[in-house]
């Protein structure tokens, strides 16, 4: 069996592994190995195939890593979805909490400052 065929089989195996893991890193490795297979198909020796697969895989992983680092900085920090949303207060409880209607259902709500709740329903 030709060495480039083995490279293509390895690339497909890495592609299958990427589908199971969902990371771009394994996808980049699969692309690098496939490029090594293409080099072999064009007549390059096995050493050239391996060197090209490793080099392209390493460069691709570095690019994906830099992309993830840059995109992680642009994401907003996680916060609860309902902070700052408007609700309809249905009843105030004696402990300063309220029963509110929000997103089509009833919820128990509490204010950050209990003094505010007394001022609102007095």
C-alpha positions in Angstrom: 0.0 0.0 0.0 1.3 3.4 -0.9 2.3 5.8 1.9 0.0 8.6 0.7 -3.0 6.2 1.0 -2.0 5.6 4.7 -1.8 9.4 5.2 -5.3 9.8 3.7 -6.6 7.0 6.0 -5.0 8.7 9.0 -6.6 12.0 7.9 -10.0 10.5 7.7 -9.5 8.9 11.2 -8.5 12.3 12.6 -11.6 13.8 10.9 -13.8 11.2 12.6 -12.1 11.9 15.9 -12.8 15.6 15.4 -16.5 14.9 14.9 -16.6 13.1 18.2 -14.7 15.8 20.1 -15.8 19.0 18.4 -12.5 20.8 18.6 -10.8 22.7 15.8 -7.4 21.4 16.9 -8.0 17.8 15.6 -9.6 19.2 12.4 -6.4 21.2 11.8 -4.3 18.1 12.4 -6.5 16.2 9.9 -6.0 18.9 7.3 -2.2 18.8 7.9 -2.1 15.0 7.5 -4.3 15.2 4.3 -1.8 17.8 2.9 1.0 15.3 3.6 -1.0 12.7 1.7 -1.4 15.1 -1.2 2.4 15.6 -1.2 2.9 11.9 -1.4 0.3 11.6 -4.2 2.3 14.2 -6.1 5.4 12.0 -5.8 7.1 13.2 -2.5 8.8 10.6 -0.3 7.4 9.5 3.0 9.8 11.7 5.0 8.6 14.8 3.1 5.0 13.7 3.7 5.6 13.5 7.4 7.5 16.7 7.6 4.8 18.6 5.7 2.0 17.0 7.8 3.7 17.9 11.0 4.7 21.4 9.9 1.2 22.3 8.6 -0.5 20.8 11.6 1.7 22.8 14.0 1.2 26.0 12.1 -2.5 25.4 11.9 -2.7 24.7 15.7 -0.8 27.9 16.4 -3.3 29.8 14.2 -6.3 28.3 15.9 -4.9 28.9 19.3 -4.3 32.6 18.6 -7.8 32.9 17.1 -9.3 31.3 20.3 -7.2 33.7 22.6 -8.4 36.7 20.6 -12.0 35.6 20.4 -12.1 34.8 24.2 -11.2 38.4 25.0 -14.1 39.8 23.0 -16.7 37.7 24.7 -18.9 39.3 27.3 -18.6 38.0 30.8 -21.3 35.6 31.9 -24.1 37.2 33.9 -27.6 36.0 34.8 -30.1 36.6 32.0 -32.8 38.3 34.0 -30.8 41.0 35.8 -32.3 44.4 34.9 -35.4 43.0 33.2 -38.8 44.5 33.9 -41.3 42.4 35.8 -44.9 42.7 36.9 -45.2 42.6 40.7 -48.3 40.6 41.7 -47.9 40.5 45.5 -45.4 41.7 48.1 -44.5 39.3 50.9 -43.9 40.3 54.5 -40.2 39.3 54.3 -39.5 41.9 51.5 -39.7 39.4 48.6 -42.3 39.6 45.9 -44.2 37.3 43.6 -43.6 38.5 40.1 -44.7 37.6 36.6 -41.9 37.3 34.1 -41.6 35.4 30.8 -45.1 34.0 31.1 -44.9 32.5 34.6 -44.7 33.4 38.2 -41.4 33.8 40.1 -40.2 34.6 43.6 -38.0 37.7 43.5 -35.9 39.6 46.0 -34.4 43.0 45.7 -30.8 43.7 46.4 -31.7 46.3 49.1 -34.6 45.3 51.4 -35.2 49.0 52.3 -36.2 49.6 48.7 -39.0 47.0 48.9 -40.5 48.7 51.9 -40.4 52.1 50.2 -42.0 50.7 47.0 -45.1 49.1 48.6 -45.8 51.5 51.5 
